[in-house]
Amino acid sequence: MAVSVDRKDHTASELRRLAAGSRDASAARRMLALALVLEGVPRAVAAETCGMDRQTLRDWVHRYNAEGVSGLSNR
């Protein structure tokens, strides 16, 4: 079962703007994948478009739900 994006603090458009201004390319790619998911794009397509597999995207959705945008950076 797909994990839903529960956080509502950013819209897809806002995530795209944040990604465009990010100096962290990996976090930007994750923001773009989440934006696609919020727009209703299938997870597999969003993941492939952003260069990751579906399971990896699922992991980032969990982290985004728990920590917000700051959780999308490498630790």
Residue pairs with C-beta under 8 A, 6 or more apart in sequence:
2 43
2 58
3 58
3 61
3 62
3 65
4 61
5 34
5 37
5 38
5 61
5 64
5 65
6 65
7 64
7 65
7 68
9 68
10 18
10 69
11 38
12 34
12 35
12 36
12 38
12 39
13 35
15 31
15 32
15 34
15 35
15 38
15 69
16 31
16 32
16 35
18 28
18 31
18 69
19 27
19 28
19 29
19 31
19 32
19 35
20 28
22 28
22 31
24 73
24 74
26 72
26 73
26 74
27 69
27 72
27 73
27 74
29 50
29 51
29 52
30 50
30 60
30 64
30 72
31 69
31 72
32 49
32 50
33 46
33 47
33 49
33 50
33 52
33 57
33 60
34 60
34 61
34 64
34 72
36 45
36 46
36 49
36 50
37 43
37 46
37 57
37 61
41 49
43 54
43 57
43 58
44 54
46 57
47 53
47 54
47 56
47 57
50 57
52 60
60 72
63 71
63 72
64 71
64 72
